[in-house]
Amino acid sequence: MLVRSLALSLALIATPSLAATVSLNTGAADWQVTQVSGVDNGLGSSTNAAVVLTGTLPFAANLPGFEAFAWANPFGGAVWVGQLATDGQFSNGASITCGSPCGATAGFYRYDFTFDASLGGSMILNGFTGDNGVRSLSVTQANNGLLYECTAAGPGNLCAPTQTSVTASSGVLSLAAVTGGLVTISALVQNLDGPGRNPSGFILSGSADLNQRQAVPEPGQWALLLLGFGLSGAALRARRRSLAAA
């Protein structure tokens, strides 16, 4: 019984906590979006929380009569996000009705997500795309450098094309155990003229398995361990005396 208590105490102290899985999916993570060029979208140059895009859109929002499509989801768990909720609330039909501002203006929009990986781990990108196109996407870790990069080869080329097409997959990226090791995923998405305002969005699917600190023993665990050592020592001494007397 004493040996069992001692073994249990040692197991409780030595067992580290399991790795934590973090969803990097757009819509699940706290993605931020900033308009970096083009006519003011109506929100100024401030950074805002990306909003989930839903609903059915005309193929070209400002050209009534085109065949409708929805924000098709090529990735399980991830959803399209954008700067304006109205990007996902166009009505379908002969005329376009939505709030003001209605849709995104032509320009570039940056989508960012940051998480703490100071204890190391790994991450995977299942894929990403944007409307009208992703010009660049990068994954960097502070004090560890650039881990992944997808960059357009030149004007008119896309890092990842529009709608449901997926042309980028990173495989597994190793995250170093470094002080202040924040990881930043950053994508630059271009929105083209519709003409006029046009829906624009970004979608990414991925996850990260992050190391955690070893479990810190509770005071009660230390007390149990010390008691186990003490009782084990007393039992051993008693057994020696018994053997010596015999």
Backbone hydrogen bonds in HBPLUS format (Angstrom, degrees):
<---DONOR---> <-ACCEPTOR-->    atom                        ^
c    i                          cat <-CA-CA->   ^        H-A-AA   ^      H-
h    n   atom  resd res      DA  || num        DHA   H-A  angle D-A-AA Bond
n    s   type  num  typ     dist DA aas  dist angle  dist       angle   num
A0005-SER N   A0001-MET O   2.98 MM   4  6.24 158.6  2.02 147.1 152.1     1
A0006-LEU N   A0002-LEU O   2.98 MM   4  6.21 157.8  2.03 148.6 154.8     2
A0007-ALA N   A0003-VAL O   2.92 MM   4  6.13 160.4  1.96 149.9 155.1     3
A0008-LEU N   A0004-ARG O   2.96 MM   4  6.15 156.8  2.01 148.8 155.0     4
A0009-SER N   A0005-SER O   3.01 MM   4  6.21 156.3  2.07 145.3 151.4     5
A0010-LEU N   A0006-LEU O   3.06 MM   4  6.33 162.1  2.09 152.4 156.5     6
A0011-ALA N   A0007-ALA O   2.99 MM   4  6.19 154.0  2.06 146.0 153.2     7
A0012-LEU N   A0008-LEU O   3.02 MM   4  6.23 159.7  2.07 152.0 156.4     8
A0013-ILE N   A0009-SER O   3.20 MM   4  6.41 151.4  2.29 145.8 152.9     9
A0014-ALA N   A0010-LEU O   2.96 MM   4  6.04 155.3  2.03 148.9 155.7    10
A0015-THR N   A0011-ALA O   3.11 MM   4  5.93 142.0  2.26 147.6 153.2    11
A0020-ALA N   A0210-LEU O   2.87 MM 190  5.16 147.6  1.97 155.1 153.9    12
A0210-LEU N   A0020-ALA O   2.75 MM 190  5.16 166.8  1.77 159.0 155.3    13
A0022-VAL N   A0208-ALA O   2.72 MM 186  5.09 162.7  1.75 153.4 159.5    14
A0208-ALA N   A0022-VAL O   2.88 MM 186  5.09 147.8  1.98 143.9 153.5    15
A0024-LEU N   A0206-GLY O   2.96 MM 182  4.94 162.1  2.00 126.8 126.4    16
A0028-ALA N   A0025-ASN O   3.06 MM   3  5.33 149.8  2.15 118.8 128.2    17
A0029-ALA N   A0025-ASN O   2.99 MM   4  5.93 157.2  2.04 175.8 175.7    18
A0026-THR N   A0204-LEU O   3.05 MM 178  5.55 158.9  2.10 151.7 153.3    19
A0079-VAL N   A0026-THR O   3.02 MM  53  5.71 157.0  2.08 138.2 144.6    20
A0031-TRP N   A0029-ALA O   2.90 MM   2  5.68 131.9  2.14 107.3  92.6    21
A0050-ALA N   A0031-TRP O   2.99 MM  19  5.61 173.6  1.99 136.8 138.9    22
A0032-GLN N   A0112-ASP O   2.83 MM  80  5.18 163.6  1.86 153.3 158.9    23
A0112-ASP N   A0032-GLN O   2.82 MM  80  5.18 159.3  1.87 148.4 155.3    24
A0033-VAL N   A0048-ASN O   2.79 MM  15  5.46 163.0  1.81 160.9 166.8    25
A0048-ASN N   A0033-VAL O   2.98 MM  15  5.46 171.5  1.99 153.5 153.7    26
A0034-THR N   A0110-ARG O   2.89 MM  76  5.20 149.5  1.99 142.9 153.0    27
A0110-ARG N   A0034-THR O   2.80 MM  76  5.20 165.4  1.82 157.8 158.4    28
A0036-VAL N   A0108-PHE O   2.91 MM  72  5.59 159.9  1.96 144.7 150.9    29
A0051-VAL N   A0082-GLY O   2.87 MM  31  5.40 163.4  1.89 158.3 158.3    30
A0082-GLY N   A0051-VAL O   2.83 MM  31  5.40 147.3  1.94 145.8 156.2    31
A0053-LEU N   A0080-TRP O   2.92 MM  27  5.43 166.9  1.94 135.8 136.8    32
A0057-LEU N   A0069-PHE O   2.76 MM  12  5.47 162.8  1.78 156.8 156.5    33
A0069-PHE N   A0057-LEU O   2.78 MM  12  5.47 163.7  1.81 167.5 172.2    34
A0059-PHE N   A0067-GLU O   3.05 MM   8  5.67 128.2  2.33 126.2 138.0    35
A0063-LEU N   A0060-ALA O   2.96 MM   3  5.31 169.4  1.97 122.0 123.9    36
A0072-ALA N   A0070-ALA O   2.78 MM   2  5.40 121.1  2.13 112.6  94.9    37
A0081-VAL N   A0202-PHE O   2.92 MM 121  5.47 156.6  1.98 150.5 157.9    38
A0202-PHE N   A0081-VAL O   2.87 MM 121  5.47 148.6  1.97 152.5 162.8    39
A0087-ASP N   A0084-LEU O   3.03 MM   3  5.56 159.7  2.07 112.7 119.0    40
A0088-GLY N   A0085-ALA O   2.99 MM   3  5.81 162.7  2.03 121.9 126.8    41
A0089-GLN N   A0086-THR O   3.20 MM   3  4.81 173.3  2.21 104.3 104.3    42
A0104-ALA N   A0198-ASN O   3.07 MM  94  5.40 140.2  2.23 127.3 129.5    43
A0198-ASN N   A0104-ALA O   2.93 MM  94  5.40 163.8  1.96 151.9 152.7    44
A0107-GLY N   A0191-ASN O   3.01 MM  84  5.36 154.4  2.07 137.6 143.4    45
A0191-ASN N   A0107-GLY O   2.80 MM  84  5.36 169.6  1.81 168.2 171.6    46
A0109-TYR N   A0189-VAL O   2.78 MM  80  5.18 161.7  1.81 154.6 161.1    47
A0189-VAL N   A0109-TYR O   2.79 MM  80  5.18 176.2  1.80 160.2 159.3    48
A0111-TYR N   A0187-ALA O   2.83 MM  76  5.15 161.4  1.87 151.8 158.0    49
A0187-ALA N   A0111-TYR O   2.84 MM  76  5.15 159.5  1.89 149.7 156.8    50
A0113-PHE N   A0185-ILE O   2.94 MM  72  5.26 145.0  2.07 147.8 155.7    51
A0185-ILE N   A0113-PHE O   2.83 MM  72  5.26 167.2  1.85 160.4 164.0    52
A0115-PHE N   A0183-VAL O   2.95 MM  68  5.40 151.7  2.03 146.9 156.2    53
A0183-VAL N   A0115-PHE O   2.80 MM  68  5.40 172.4  1.81 170.2 169.7    54
A0117-ALA N   A0181-GLY O   3.17 MM  64  5.41 151.1  2.25 126.7 134.4    55
A0120-GLY N   A0117-ALA O   2.94 MM   3  5.25 163.4  1.97 115.4 120.1    56
A0211-ASN N   A0120-GLY O   2.90 MM  91  5.63 172.9  1.91 143.3 145.8    57
A0121-GLY N   A0175-LEU O   3.05 MM  54  4.95 143.8  2.19 137.7 129.5    58
A0175-LEU N   A0121-GLY O   2.88 MM  54  4.95 168.6  1.89 134.3 133.0    59
A0122-SER N   A0209-ASP O   2.99 MM  87  5.41 154.6  2.05 142.5 150.6    60
A0209-ASP N   A0122-SER O   2.79 MM  87  5.41 152.7  1.87 154.3 163.7    61
A0123-MET N   A0173-LEU O   2.91 MM  50  5.19 149.5  2.00 144.3 153.2    62
A0173-LEU N   A0123-MET O   2.71 MM  50  5.19 169.3  1.72 159.2 163.1    63
A0124-ILE N   A0207-SER O   2.92 MM  83  5.68 158.3  1.96 165.7 171.2    64
A0207-SER N   A0124-ILE O   3.09 MM  83  5.68 149.8  2.18 150.9 160.1    65
A0126-ASN N   A0205-SER O   2.78 MM  79  5.30 151.5  1.86 136.6 145.0    66
A0205-SER N   A0127-GLY O   3.00 MM  78  5.64 162.0  2.04 168.1 168.4    67
A0129-THR N   A0203-ILE O   3.05 MM  74  5.68 152.3  2.13 156.3 161.0    68
A0203-ILE N   A0129-THR O   3.05 MM  74  5.68 158.6  2.10 169.4 164.7    69
A0131-ASP N   A0201-GLY O   2.94 MM  70  5.26 160.5  1.97 148.3 147.9    70
A0201-GLY N   A0131-ASP O   3.24 MM  70  5.26 146.4  2.36 127.8 137.4    71
A0190-GLN N   A0133-GLY O   2.89 MM  57  5.55 165.2  1.91 167.5 168.3    72
A0134-VAL N   A0160-ALA O   3.04 MM  26  5.12 166.2  2.06 156.8 158.1    73
A0159-CYS N   A0134-VAL O   2.70 MM  25  5.36 142.7  1.84 155.7 167.7    74
A0160-ALA N   A0134-VAL O   3.26 MM  26  5.12 145.2  2.38 133.5 136.8    75
A0135-ARG N   A0188-LEU O   2.74 MM  53  5.53 155.7  1.80 163.6 172.1    76
A0152-ALA N   A0135-ARG O   2.85 MM  17  5.21 144.4  1.98 171.4 161.6    77
A0188-LEU N   A0136-SER O   2.88 MM  52  5.28 160.0  1.92 147.6 151.9    78
A0137-LEU N   A0150-CYS O   2.81 MM  13  5.15 145.2  1.93 146.1 154.1    79
A0150-CYS N   A0137-LEU O   2.78 MM  13  5.15 152.2  1.86 155.4 162.4    80
A0138-SER N   A0186-SER O   2.91 MM  48  5.41 153.7  1.98 148.6 157.3    81
A0186-SER N   A0138-SER O   2.99 MM  48  5.41 161.3  2.03 152.1 157.6    82
A0139-VAL N   A0148-TYR O   2.87 MM   9  5.03 153.4  1.95 143.5 142.6    83
A0147-LEU N   A0139-VAL O   2.74 MM   8  5.43 162.7  1.77 157.7 162.8    84
A0148-TYR N   A0139-VAL O   3.25 MM   9  5.03 147.5  2.36 139.0 139.2    85
A0140-THR N   A0184-THR O   3.07 MM  44  5.43 161.6  2.11 147.5 152.4    86
A0184-THR N   A0140-THR O   2.85 MM  44  5.43 158.7  1.89 155.2 162.5    87
A0141-GLN N   A0145-GLY O   2.96 MM   4  5.40 164.2  1.98 147.1 150.6    88
A0144-ASN N   A0141-GLN O   2.92 MM   3  5.21 146.6  2.03 138.2 134.5    89
A0145-GLY N   A0141-GLN O   2.84 MM   4  5.40 126.6  2.13 173.2 161.4    90
A0142-ALA N   A0182-LEU O   2.86 MM  40  5.36 163.2  1.89 152.1 154.6    91
A0157-ASN N   A0154-GLY O   3.01 MM   3  5.54 161.7  2.05 138.1 141.6    92
A0165-SER N   A0162-THR O   3.37 MM   3  6.14 155.8  2.43 140.5 139.2    93
A0181-GLY N   A0178-VAL O   3.22 MM   3  5.22 135.7  2.43 137.4 127.4    94
A0182-LEU N   A0180-GLY O   2.77 MM   2  5.79 140.0  1.93 109.8  97.5    95
A0194-GLY N   A0196-GLY O   3.10 MM   2  4.92 155.3  2.16 122.1 127.1    96
A0221-GLN N   A0218-GLU O   2.92 MM   3  5.20 128.6  2.19 105.4 119.2    97
A0222-TRP N   A0218-GLU O   3.15 MM   4  6.61 155.3  2.22 155.4 162.2    98
A0223-ALA N   A0219-PRO O   2.96 MM   4  6.24 158.5  2.00 150.2 156.4    99
A0224-LEU N   A0220-GLY O   2.93 MM   4  6.11 154.2  1.99 140.7 147.7   100
A0225-LEU N   A0221-GLN O   2.88 MM   4  6.10 155.7  1.94 145.8 152.7   101
A0226-LEU N   A0222-TRP O   2.91 MM   4  6.16 166.8  1.93 155.4 157.9   102
A0227-LEU N   A0223-ALA O   2.87 MM   4  6.01 157.6  1.92 146.6 153.6   103
A0228-GLY N   A0224-LEU O   2.84 MM   4  6.01 153.8  1.91 144.3 151.8   104
A0229-PHE N   A0225-LEU O   2.93 MM   4  6.27 158.3  1.98 152.0 157.3   105
A0230-GLY N   A0226-LEU O   2.88 MM   4  6.08 163.1  1.91 149.1 154.1   106
A0231-LEU N   A0227-LEU O   2.85 MM   4  6.03 169.2  1.86 156.6 158.9   107
A0232-SER N   A0228-GLY O   2.86 MM   4  5.88 155.5  1.92 144.2 152.1   108
A0233-GLY N   A0229-PHE O   2.87 MM   4  6.04 157.9  1.92 147.8 153.8   109
A0234-ALA N   A0230-GLY O   2.96 MM   4  6.20 156.3  2.02 146.5 153.1   110
A0235-ALA N   A0231-LEU O   2.85 MM   4  6.03 159.3  1.90 148.2 153.9   111
A0236-LEU N   A0232-SER O   2.93 MM   4  6.12 152.7  2.00 145.1 152.8   112
A0237-ARG N   A0233-GLY O   2.96 MM   4  6.20 158.2  2.01 148.2 153.6   113
A0238-ALA N   A0234-ALA O   2.96 MM   4  6.14 158.4  2.00 148.2 154.1   114
A0239-ARG N   A0235-ALA O   2.97 MM   4  6.16 153.1  2.04 144.0 151.0   115
A0240-ARG N   A0236-LEU O   3.02 MM   4  6.28 153.0  2.09 145.9 153.0   116
A0241-ARG N   A0237-ARG O   2.99 MM   4  6.28 158.5  2.04 149.1 154.6   117
A0242-SER N   A0238-ALA O   2.94 MM   4  6.16 152.9  2.01 143.2 151.2   118
A0243-LEU N   A0239-ARG O   2.93 MM   4  6.16 154.8  1.99 147.2 153.4   119
A0244-ALA N   A0240-ARG O   2.84 MM   4  6.05 153.2  1.91 147.3 155.3   120
A0245-ALA N   A0241-ARG O   2.89 MM   4  6.07 154.8  1.95 147.7 154.0   121
A0246-ALA N   A0242-SER O   3.13 MM   4  6.29 142.9  2.27 138.2 147.7   122
